[in-house]
Each structure stands twice: as C-alpha cells, then as structure tokens.
Amino acid sequence: MIKTDICVIGGGSAGLSVAAGAVQMGAVTVLVESGKMGGDCLNYGCVPSKALLVAGRAARAGKKAQDFGVEYEAPRVNFRAVHDHVKAVIAGIEPHDSVERFEKLGVRVVQGHGSFLDRKRLQVGDQVIEARRFVIATGSRAMIPPIDGLETVPYLTNESVFDLTDLPKKLIIVGGGPIGCELGQAFRNLGSEVTLVEMATIMPKDDPDLVKVVRSRLLADGLDVREKTKVITARNDSGNVVLQVEREGQREDISGSHLLLAAGRVPNLDQLNLEAAGIAYGRGGITVSRGLKTSNRKIYAAGDVTGGYQFTHMAAYDAGIIIRNALFRLPARVNHIAVPWVTYTDPELAQVGLSEVQAREKGERHRVLSWSFADNDRARAERRTEGLIKVVTTPKGNILGASIVGLHAGELILPWGLAISKGLKIGDMASVIAPYPSLSEVSKRVAGSYFTETLFSDRVRMIVRFLAKFG
C-alpha cells in the first residue's frame, strides 16, 4: 500500500505539470504512467510534427530562393536523416520529462496501468495507491474511423508516422483538421505525393476566410485536397492501399503507398475502471466542473481526457487550476475566454477568442475589422503577402476575438490574447508603437482601422476648418 497526498495518473503535459507543481509545493506526490514519459505531445504530437514541418520548409526554401535572386540546385531529401532529426529533437527534450528528473524532484514514479478499486484507491500492478486527491491526465489517442475493410490494410497514426525511415511515395491522409493539414504539407514539401480526404471542409473550427488562404497554399504546393468526400471502403491491392470514396454521389478509387489516419481523437479511458470510483464520463471524455472536479469530488481530471481543448498549453493551464483547488483549497475556475490555438501550416493560422462566425452564432452585436498582409511592408520584403488579420469587437470597441493567417501568425496572436484576458479595448492596441518594418504592424493597423470612419468624417473636417480660423 502506498499512501500519498496526491496521485497523478498520466505522465503527459497535464500530469507532469501537476506532479512537478505539487511536489515542489510540499505535497507527497505519486505519478503513474504506463507508457512513455512526456505523453503524446513529446513523443507523437506537437514536438515531432513541428520538427518534420521545419524539415519540409527547408526543402521548400531552396525552391523559392529564386524569387530573391538566389539559385540552388533542386533539393535532395535524405528521409532517413529527416527521421533522425525528428528523433533528435525529441531526445533533446526527453530529459526534462524523464522519470529520473521527476524522481529527483521528489515524485514517486510508478510505471504501469492504473485501475480504480474504489473511490479512493488505485491499483497498479501488485501495488495499491491510496491518495487524498487523484488527478486523471491520461490524454487521448487517434480515433480509428469505422471504414469497411480498414482492418485489411496497414495504416499509420500520429503514434507511428514518425517512425518511418523511408519517404512515402503516395500518402493518403484521412482527416483535414490541423494534424492532417500540417503533416500533409510537410510530406508534400519533402517529396511525397499527398491526397488529403476530408468528410466536411478542412480546418472546420477556424474562420472560413482565413482557411481559404491555407487551402490555396496547400493546393499550390501540390496537395490533392478532397473536401466533402466520404471514405466508403479500404482494401489492399498488391501492397498498395486503395480507398473507395464518394463525393456528391459519385464514387472513385484513390490509391496510395501509405495511409495516415488523422480523423479525430478519443480520450484514453481504458482500464481506469471509472465506475468503481464513481466518476461520470461519456464518449467525449470525463465530465468535469469548472474547477476540473469529477463527479467524485476527491478526483480531478485535466487535459485531453476531459474532451475539452486538446492543446498542450491548455493541459498546463488545467494543471494550475487543479493545484490551486487541490492543494490550497482556492475556488479556482477555468476561464476559456482567451484560449489561443495555432495550426502550423505555412502560412500559419492562429485564433484567440471569438471568430466572426462564433460572434454571429452567439448573437453578439459586433464589428469586424480586417487588414491584409499585402499592405505590410515587412511581408512585402519577405514576399509573403498572402494573409490577413481579422478582429471582432463590440460596437464600443471591446475586443472579442482575433484571427490571423500569415507568416508567423502563431507569434502575432499573443498580444490579442493578453488584450482579451485583461479587458483592453481596441484603442489600447491602436495606441501601441510598433517597430517598422515588422509583421506586428498588422495588429496596430487593424486596430487603428476601428477609428478610420470617425477620424476622417465630414464632422471632423468641419471642426478642423473651424479651429483653423483662430490661427
């Protein structure tokens, strides 16, 4: 029997953040992990995908250098070296998330699957852990879509695609969300033929006007993007994967050397025996309150397993809420008013707060401001003028949300998150002095456009002419 103050189940982003914070604040802490420390983000998600994207952009950069008067020979991709680059990036971060580091911090790490015996005890192998508080942070995994014949063909998910050492010749990706679009563009830039199949439209949670910019770039890069297309069956044909798809009532076959499934995520609830602990859950994940408590008030849940925002930065945010609640008994509650997210295609697409569509659906009275990267001198110097920023405000200038598509959009979104979380108004953003020439000027310019109609009105001109009479 192990008795502890807090037991964290899951060594991914949320679990590690809770465990590190709790033990350093004096709580006796146990961490249970059945797989790799660092979870999905380090090993199969954020880190390797961004490393692969950088490799793809390096290959594409040579092709675009002639736009600047510089000529290179066509790039030669050594995909085994690309694989090694991705693994090296993971290895460089691994020590920060390792068992050794957490044990040095004072966390007792128990490796194995955890299963609840009752409302306050968890069994891991032949050990039983009794804790004053539990935190479930077991994350999520790729959803395997119900496609007839899928069991007869080999397929990849985000957990296996980064183990490839040979470049796929023809890659079919099922799913046009952020994962599908990012990996599709990366593999295309590295030399694969890529077909992207999406039942609805790509990146459906983002502003359609901004998604249009990303779609145009994917098509220009040579991706075969099939939207509003349903996968009917899968079969093996002499070692190739063949998908029968349907669009607008017409069926056809798509053939590829590799198949990647990126059609959504499901929470990792297997083997937890949540019923024994009195924890309510559904297909989307564990049900939690705004304080991240489950239906068992001694047990919390954080990160992807709750079915909420599936971002690493939100896992860390959830950890902070739980620390305040579980250790300090403070009434901390989640506030999702300024949650940012970024799709790291090229160009990037970033969002925080409400989009124009969301504001309309909520019935909010609003104004929409926009500014094109084509009107930004730094973007013109970089020859990256595709993109725009859209900001949604109330009629009185309160900022409701911002969306950006363009070069470094993920970096440009930060001040808008700060503005929303602190209740700043559009005038505050307009009054900032932005360095010239910089991409960040798009934020100042779009904010200033809120006042254009008022500043250059007939009324203002009349006032100026009147005051001029006094010398």
VEXDREN-2710 file (C-alpha; in Angstrom, 1 decimal):
% VEXDREN-2710
k/r/px/py/pz
1/MET/0.0/0.0/0.0
2/ILE/1.3/3.4/-1.0
3/LYS/-0.3/6.4/0.8
4/THR/0.1/9.8/-0.7
5/ASP/-1.3/13.3/-0.8
6/ILE/-1.8/13.4/-4.5
7/CYS/-1.7/10.7/-7.2
8/VAL/-1.4/11.8/-10.8
9/ILE/-2.4/9.2/-13.4
10/GLY/-0.7/10.0/-16.7
11/GLY/2.8/11.4/-17.5
12/GLY/1.9/13.7/-20.4
13/SER/1.8/17.5/-20.4
14/ALA/-1.0/17.9/-17.8
15/GLY/0.1/15.2/-15.5
16/LEU/3.7/16.3/-15.4
17/SER/2.7/19.9/-14.7
18/VAL/0.5/18.8/-11.8
19/ALA/3.2/16.5/-10.4
20/ALA/6.0/18.9/-10.6
21/GLY/4.0/21.7/-9.1
22/ALA/2.5/19.6/-6.3
23/VAL/5.8/18.1/-5.1
24/GLN/7.7/21.4/-5.2
25/MET/4.9/22.9/-3.0
26/GLY/5.3/20.2/-0.4
27/ALA/2.7/17.6/-1.3
28/VAL/3.7/13.9/-1.2
29/THR/3.2/13.0/-4.9
30/VAL/2.9/9.8/-6.8
31/LEU/2.9/9.7/-10.6
32/VAL/1.5/6.7/-12.5
33/GLU/2.5/6.2/-16.2
34/SER/2.1/3.1/-18.4
35/GLY/3.9/4.4/-21.5
36/LYS/6.5/7.0/-22.4
37/MET/7.0/10.0/-20.1
38/GLY/6.1/13.2/-21.9
39/GLY/3.0/11.6/-23.4
40/ASP/1.6/12.3/-26.8
41/CYS/2.9/15.9/-27.2
42/LEU/6.6/15.0/-26.8
43/ASN/6.6/11.6/-28.5
44/TYR/3.9/11.6/-31.1
45/GLY/2.4/15.1/-31.4
46/CYS/3.5/18.7/-31.1
47/VAL/7.2/18.2/-31.0
48/PRO/7.8/15.6/-33.8
49/SER/5.3/17.2/-36.1
50/LYS/6.9/20.7/-35.8
51/ALA/10.3/19.1/-36.4
52/LEU/9.0/17.5/-39.5
53/LEU/7.4/20.7/-40.7
54/VAL/10.7/22.5/-40.3
55/ALA/12.4/19.9/-42.5
56/GLY/9.7/20.3/-45.1
57/ARG/10.1/24.1/-45.1
58/ALA/13.8/23.7/-45.5
59/ALA/13.3/21.6/-48.6
60/ARG/10.8/24.2/-50.0
61/ALA/13.0/27.2/-49.2
62/GLY/15.5/26.1/-51.8
63/LYS/12.8/26.0/-54.5
64/LYS/11.6/29.6/-53.6
65/ALA/15.1/31.1/-53.3
66/GLN/15.0/32.2/-57.0
67/ASP/12.3/34.7/-56.0
68/PHE/15.1/36.6/-54.2
69/GLY/17.7/36.3/-56.9
70/VAL/19.4/33.2/-55.4
71/GLU/19.5/29.9/-57.3
72/TYR/20.1/26.5/-55.8
73/GLU/20.1/23.0/-57.3
74/ALA/16.9/21.1/-56.7
75/PRO/17.0/19.8/-53.0
76/ARG/17.8/16.2/-52.4
77/VAL/15.9/14.8/-49.4
78/ASN/17.5/12.1/-47.3
79/PHE/14.4/10.9/-45.4
80/ARG/16.4/8.7/-43.0
81/ALA/18.3/11.9/-41.9
82/VAL/14.9/13.7/-41.6
83/HIS/13.7/10.9/-39.3
84/ASP/16.9/11.2/-37.3
85/HIS/16.4/15.0/-37.0
86/VAL/12.9/14.4/-35.6
87/LYS/14.1/11.8/-33.1
88/ALA/17.0/14.0/-32.0
89/VAL/14.6/16.9/-31.2
90/ILE/12.5/14.5/-29.1
91/ALA/15.7/13.2/-27.4
92/GLY/16.8/16.7/-26.6
93/ILE/13.6/17.4/-24.6
94/GLU/13.2/13.9/-23.1
95/PRO/15.4/14.6/-20.0
96/HIS/13.1/17.4/-18.9
97/ASP/10.2/14.9/-18.8
98/SER/12.1/11.8/-17.7
99/VAL/11.5/9.5/-14.7
100/GLU/14.9/10.5/-13.4
101/ARG/14.1/14.2/-13.3
102/PHE/10.8/13.7/-11.5
103/GLU/12.3/11.3/-9.0
104/LYS/15.0/13.9/-8.3
105/LEU/12.2/16.4/-7.7
106/GLY/10.8/14.0/-5.1
107/VAL/7.9/12.4/-7.1
108/ARG/7.5/8.7/-6.7
109/VAL/7.0/7.3/-10.2
110/VAL/5.1/4.1/-10.6
111/GLN/5.1/2.6/-14.1
112/GLY/2.1/0.6/-15.2
113/HIS/-1.7/0.9/-15.9
114/GLY/-3.8/2.2/-13.1
115/SER/-7.3/0.9/-12.3
116/PHE/-9.6/2.2/-9.6
117/LEU/-10.6/-0.2/-6.9
118/ASP/-13.0/2.2/-5.3
119/ARG/-13.4/6.0/-4.7
120/LYS/-10.0/6.4/-3.0
121/ARG/-7.8/3.6/-4.1
122/LEU/-6.0/2.8/-7.4
123/GLN/-4.3/-0.5/-8.3
124/VAL/-1.1/-0.5/-10.4
125/GLY/0.2/-4.0/-10.9
126/ASP/0.6/-5.5/-7.5
127/GLN/0.6/-2.1/-5.8
128/VAL/-2.3/-0.2/-4.3
129/ILE/-2.2/3.6/-4.1
130/GLU/-4.4/5.4/-1.6
131/ALA/-4.5/9.2/-2.1
132/ARG/-6.3/12.2/-0.6
133/ARG/-6.7/13.5/-4.1
134/PHE/-6.3/11.9/-7.6
135/VAL/-5.7/13.6/-10.9
136/ILE/-6.6/11.8/-14.1
137/ALA/-4.5/13.1/-17.0
138/THR/-4.3/10.1/-19.4
139/GLY/-4.7/12.1/-22.6
140/SER/-6.1/11.0/-25.9
141/ARG/-5.2/8.9/-28.9
142/ALA/-6.0/8.8/-32.6
143/MET/-9.6/7.8/-33.4
144/ILE/-9.8/4.9/-35.8
145/PRO/-12.8/5.7/-38.2
146/PRO/-15.3/3.0/-39.0
147/ILE/-14.2/2.2/-42.5
148/ASP/-15.2/-1.1/-44.0
149/GLY/-12.1/-3.2/-44.8
150/LEU/-9.7/-1.0/-42.8
151/GLU/-8.5/-4.0/-40.8
152/THR/-7.2/-5.5/-44.1
153/VAL/-4.7/-2.6/-44.8
154/PRO/-1.7/-1.2/-43.0
155/TYR/-2.2/2.3/-41.7
156/LEU/-0.4/4.9/-39.8
157/THR/-1.5/7.2/-37.0
158/ASN/0.4/10.0/-35.2
159/GLU/1.9/7.3/-33.0
160/SER/3.6/5.5/-35.9
161/VAL/4.1/8.0/-38.7
162/PHE/7.3/9.5/-37.1
163/ASP/9.0/6.1/-37.1
164/LEU/9.1/6.0/-40.9
165/THR/12.6/5.9/-42.3
166/ASP/11.6/5.8/-46.0
167/LEU/9.6/8.7/-47.6
168/PRO/6.1/7.6/-48.6
169/LYS/5.7/7.7/-52.3
170/LYS/2.0/8.3/-52.3
171/LEU/0.5/9.2/-49.0
172/ILE/-3.3/9.3/-48.4
173/ILE/-4.4/11.2/-45.3
174/VAL/-7.9/10.7/-43.9
175/GLY/-8.8/13.9/-41.9
176/GLY/-8.4/17.5/-42.8
177/GLY/-8.0/19.0/-39.4
178/PRO/-4.8/20.6/-38.1
179/ILE/-2.9/17.3/-37.9
180/GLY/-3.9/16.2/-41.4
181/CYS/-3.1/19.6/-42.9
182/GLU/0.2/20.0/-41.1
183/LEU/1.6/16.5/-41.9
184/GLY/0.2/16.6/-45.4
185/GLN/2.1/19.8/-46.2
186/ALA/5.2/18.5/-44.5
187/PHE/5.3/15.3/-46.5
188/ARG/4.5/17.1/-49.8
189/ASN/7.3/19.5/-49.3
190/LEU/9.7/16.6/-48.7
191/GLY/8.6/15.0/-51.9
192/SER/5.6/12.7/-51.3
193/GLU/2.5/12.8/-53.4
194/VAL/-0.3/13.6/-51.0
195/THR/-4.0/13.2/-51.2
196/LEU/-6.0/14.7/-48.3
197/VAL/-9.5/13.4/-47.8
198/GLU/-11.9/15.3/-45.6
199/MET/-15.6/14.5/-45.0
200/ALA/-16.5/18.2/-44.4
201/THR/-14.2/21.1/-45.1
202/ILE/-10.6/21.4/-43.9
203/MET/-9.9/23.1/-40.6
204/PRO/-13.7/23.5/-39.8
205/LYS/-13.2/25.2/-36.5
206/ASP/-11.3/28.2/-38.0
207/ASP/-12.6/31.3/-39.8
208/PRO/-13.5/30.3/-43.3
209/ASP/-11.9/33.4/-44.8
210/LEU/-8.6/32.5/-43.2
211/VAL/-8.9/28.8/-44.1
212/LYS/-9.3/29.9/-47.7
213/VAL/-5.7/31.2/-47.6
214/VAL/-4.3/28.0/-46.2
215/ARG/-6.3/25.9/-48.7
216/SER/-4.9/27.9/-51.6
217/ARG/-1.3/27.3/-50.3
218/LEU/-1.9/23.6/-49.9
219/LEU/-3.2/23.4/-53.5
220/ALA/-0.3/25.5/-54.8
221/ASP/2.1/23.1/-53.0
222/GLY/0.6/20.3/-55.0
223/LEU/-1.6/18.6/-52.4
224/ASP/-4.7/16.9/-53.8
225/VAL/-7.3/18.2/-51.4
226/ARG/-10.6/16.3/-51.5
227/GLU/-13.2/18.1/-49.3
228/LYS/-16.8/16.9/-48.7
229/THR/-15.6/13.4/-49.5
230/LYS/-16.6/10.3/-47.6
231/VAL/-14.4/7.2/-47.3
232/ILE/-16.6/4.1/-48.1
233/THR/-14.2/1.2/-48.0
234/ALA/-10.5/0.3/-47.8
235/ARG/-8.7/-2.6/-49.5
236/ASN/-5.2/-3.9/-50.2
237/ASP/-4.2/-4.1/-53.8
238/SER/-0.7/-5.7/-54.4
239/GLY/0.7/-3.9/-51.4
240/ASN/-1.0/-0.5/-52.1
241/VAL/-3.8/0.9/-50.1
242/VAL/-7.0/1.7/-52.1
243/LEU/-9.8/3.8/-50.7
244/GLN/-13.2/4.0/-52.3
245/VAL/-14.5/7.5/-51.7
246/GLU/-17.8/9.2/-52.5
247/ARG/-18.4/12.9/-53.3
248/GLU/-21.8/14.3/-54.5
249/GLY/-23.0/10.8/-55.2
250/GLN/-20.0/9.8/-57.4
251/ARG/-17.6/7.1/-56.3
252/GLU/-14.0/6.6/-57.2
253/ASP/-10.8/4.8/-56.0
254/ILE/-7.8/6.5/-54.6
255/SER/-4.6/4.5/-54.4
256/GLY/-1.5/5.2/-52.3
257/SER/1.6/3.5/-50.8
258/HIS/0.7/4.7/-47.3
259/LEU/-2.4/5.6/-45.3
260/LEU/-2.4/8.0/-42.4
261/LEU/-5.5/8.3/-40.2
262/ALA/-6.0/11.8/-38.7
263/ALA/-9.7/11.9/-38.3
264/GLY/-10.0/13.0/-34.7
265/ARG/-9.1/11.9/-31.2
266/VAL/-10.7/9.8/-28.4
267/PRO/-9.9/10.0/-24.7
268/ASN/-7.8/7.4/-23.0
269/LEU/-10.2/5.8/-20.5
270/ASP/-9.4/2.2/-21.0
271/GLN/-8.6/0.1/-17.9
272/LEU/-9.2/3.0/-15.5
273/ASN/-12.4/1.3/-14.1
274/LEU/-14.0/4.8/-13.6
275/GLU/-17.3/3.3/-12.4
276/ALA/-15.6/1.9/-9.3
277/ALA/-14.5/5.4/-8.4
278/GLY/-17.9/7.0/-9.1
279/ILE/-16.6/9.1/-12.0
280/ALA/-19.1/10.1/-14.7
281/TYR/-17.9/10.1/-18.3
282/GLY/-19.2/9.9/-21.9
283/ARG/-17.8/9.3/-25.3
284/GLY/-16.2/12.7/-25.3
285/GLY/-14.3/12.2/-22.1
286/ILE/-14.6/12.6/-18.3
287/THR/-17.2/15.1/-17.1
288/VAL/-15.7/17.9/-15.0
289/SER/-16.9/21.0/-13.3
290/ARG/-15.3/24.5/-14.0
291/GLY/-12.9/23.6/-11.1
292/LEU/-12.0/20.4/-13.0
293/LYS/-13.5/18.2/-10.4
294/THR/-15.1/15.0/-11.5
295/SER/-18.4/13.6/-10.0
296/ASN/-16.1/12.2/-7.3
297/ARG/-15.1/15.4/-5.6
298/LYS/-11.8/14.0/-4.5
299/ILE/-10.7/13.3/-8.1
300/TYR/-9.8/15.8/-10.7
301/ALA/-9.3/15.4/-14.5
302/ALA/-7.1/17.6/-16.8
303/GLY/-6.1/17.8/-20.4
304/ASP/-7.4/15.8/-23.4
305/VAL/-9.1/13.2/-21.2
306/THR/-11.9/15.8/-20.4
307/GLY/-12.7/16.2/-24.1
308/GLY/-12.1/20.0/-24.0
309/TYR/-9.4/22.0/-25.8
310/GLN/-6.8/19.5/-26.8
311/PHE/-3.7/21.7/-26.7
312/THR/-0.6/21.2/-24.6
313/HIS/-0.8/24.8/-23.4
314/MET/-4.3/24.1/-22.1
315/ALA/-3.1/21.0/-20.3
316/ALA/-0.6/23.2/-18.4
317/TYR/-3.4/25.7/-17.7
318/ASP/-5.6/23.0/-16.3
319/ALA/-2.7/21.9/-14.1
320/GLY/-2.6/25.3/-12.5
321/ILE/-6.3/25.3/-11.8
322/ILE/-6.0/21.9/-10.1
323/ILE/-3.0/22.9/-8.0
324/ARG/-5.0/25.9/-6.6
325/ASN/-8.0/23.8/-5.9
326/ALA/-6.5/20.6/-4.6
327/LEU/-3.6/22.0/-2.6
328/PHE/-4.7/25.4/-1.5
329/ARG/-8.5/24.9/-1.5
330/LEU/-8.9/28.0/-3.5
331/PRO/-12.1/28.3/-5.7
332/ALA/-10.2/28.4/-8.9
333/ARG/-12.2/28.0/-12.1
334/VAL/-11.3/27.6/-15.7
335/ASN/-11.9/30.7/-18.0
336/HIS/-11.7/29.9/-21.7
337/ILE/-12.4/33.5/-22.9
338/ALA/-8.8/33.8/-24.3
339/VAL/-7.7/30.4/-25.4
340/PRO/-5.3/30.6/-28.4
341/TRP/-4.7/27.9/-30.9
342/VAL/-2.4/27.7/-33.9
343/THR/-2.3/25.4/-37.0
344/TYR/1.3/25.3/-38.0
345/THR/0.9/25.0/-41.7
346/ASP/2.7/27.5/-43.9
347/PRO/1.2/30.1/-43.7
348/GLU/0.2/29.6/-40.0
349/LEU/-3.4/30.2/-38.9
350/ALA/-3.9/31.4/-35.3
351/GLN/-7.1/32.2/-33.4
352/VAL/-8.0/33.6/-29.9
353/GLY/-11.4/34.5/-28.5
354/LEU/-14.4/34.6/-30.8
355/SER/-14.2/34.4/-34.5
356/GLU/-16.6/36.3/-36.7
357/VAL/-18.8/33.2/-37.2
358/GLN/-18.9/32.4/-33.5
359/ALA/-19.8/36.0/-32.7
360/ARG/-22.7/35.8/-35.2
361/GLU/-23.9/32.5/-33.8
362/LYS/-23.9/33.8/-30.3
363/GLY/-26.0/36.8/-31.3
364/GLU/-23.3/39.3/-30.2
365/ARG/-23.5/42.8/-31.7
366/HIS/-20.2/43.2/-33.2
367/ARG/-17.9/44.9/-35.8
368/VAL/-15.3/43.1/-37.9
369/LEU/-12.0/44.8/-38.7
370/SER/-9.5/43.3/-41.2
371/TRP/-6.1/44.2/-42.6
372/SER/-4.2/42.5/-45.3
373/PHE/-0.6/41.3/-45.1
374/ALA/-0.3/42.8/-48.6
375/ASP/-0.3/46.2/-47.0
376/ASN/2.5/45.3/-44.7
377/ASP/6.0/46.4/-45.8
378/ARG/7.8/43.6/-44.0
379/ALA/5.6/41.0/-45.6
380/ARG/6.3/42.5/-49.0
381/ALA/10.1/42.4/-48.3
382/GLU/9.7/38.7/-47.3
383/ARG/7.5/38.1/-50.4
384/ARG/4.9/36.6/-48.1
385/THR/1.9/38.8/-48.6
386/GLU/-0.7/36.1/-48.5
387/GLY/-2.6/36.5/-45.3
388/LEU/-4.8/38.8/-43.3
389/ILE/-5.8/39.6/-39.7
390/LYS/-9.5/39.8/-38.6
391/VAL/-10.5/41.3/-35.3
392/VAL/-14.0/41.1/-33.8
393/THR/-15.1/43.9/-31.4
394/THR/-18.3/45.1/-29.8
395/PRO/-19.7/48.4/-31.2
396/LYS/-18.0/50.1/-28.2
397/GLY/-14.6/48.7/-29.0
398/ASN/-14.3/45.8/-26.6
399/ILE/-12.2/43.1/-28.2
400/LEU/-14.0/39.7/-28.6
401/GLY/-11.5/37.8/-30.7
402/ALA/-8.7/37.9/-33.3
403/SER/-7.8/35.6/-36.2
404/ILE/-4.6/35.7/-38.2
405/VAL/-3.4/33.8/-41.2
406/GLY/0.1/34.6/-42.5
407/LEU/3.8/34.4/-41.8
408/HIS/4.4/33.8/-38.0
409/ALA/0.7/34.1/-37.1
410/GLY/1.4/32.0/-34.1
411/GLU/3.7/34.6/-32.7
412/LEU/1.5/37.5/-33.7
413/ILE/-1.6/36.2/-31.8
414/LEU/-0.1/36.6/-28.3
415/PRO/-0.9/40.3/-27.6
416/TRP/-4.5/39.8/-28.7
417/GLY/-4.9/37.0/-26.1
418/LEU/-3.5/39.4/-23.5
419/ALA/-5.8/42.2/-24.6
420/ILE/-8.9/39.9/-24.3
421/SER/-7.9/38.4/-20.9
422/LYS/-7.2/41.9/-19.4
423/GLY/-10.3/43.6/-20.9
424/LEU/-8.3/46.0/-23.1
425/LYS/-10.1/48.0/-25.7
426/ILE/-9.3/48.3/-29.4
427/GLY/-7.9/51.8/-28.7
428/ASP/-5.2/50.3/-26.4
429/MET/-4.0/48.2/-29.3
430/ALA/-4.1/51.1/-31.7
431/SER/-2.0/53.3/-29.5
432/VAL/0.9/50.8/-29.2
433/ILE/4.1/51.9/-31.0
434/ALA/5.0/49.1/-33.4
435/PRO/8.6/48.8/-34.8
436/TYR/8.9/49.4/-38.5
437/PRO/9.1/47.4/-40.6
438/SER/7.6/44.4/-38.7
439/LEU/4.8/42.0/-39.2
440/SER/3.4/43.1/-35.8
441/GLU/2.3/46.3/-37.6
442/VAL/-0.7/44.4/-38.9
443/SER/-2.1/44.4/-35.3
444/LYS/-1.7/48.1/-34.9
445/ARG/-3.1/48.9/-38.4
446/VAL/-6.2/46.7/-38.0
447/ALA/-6.8/48.3/-34.5
448/GLY/-6.4/51.7/-36.0
449/SER/-9.0/50.9/-38.7
450/TYR/-11.7/50.9/-36.0
451/PHE/-11.4/54.7/-35.8
452/THR/-10.9/55.5/-39.6
453/GLU/-14.6/56.3/-40.3
454/THR/-14.8/58.6/-37.3
455/LEU/-11.4/60.4/-37.8
456/PHE/-11.9/61.1/-41.5
457/SER/-15.6/62.1/-41.3
458/ASP/-17.2/65.3/-42.5
459/ARG/-17.7/66.3/-38.9
460/VAL/-14.0/66.1/-38.1
461/ARG/-13.1/68.0/-41.2
462/MET/-15.6/70.8/-40.2
463/ILE/-14.1/71.0/-36.8
464/VAL/-10.5/71.3/-38.2
465/ARG/-11.6/74.0/-40.6
466/PHE/-13.3/75.9/-37.8
467/LEU/-10.3/75.7/-35.5
468/ALA/-8.0/76.9/-38.3
469/LYS/-9.8/80.3/-38.3
470/PHE/-8.3/81.0/-34.9
471/GLY/-4.7/81.0/-36.3
END
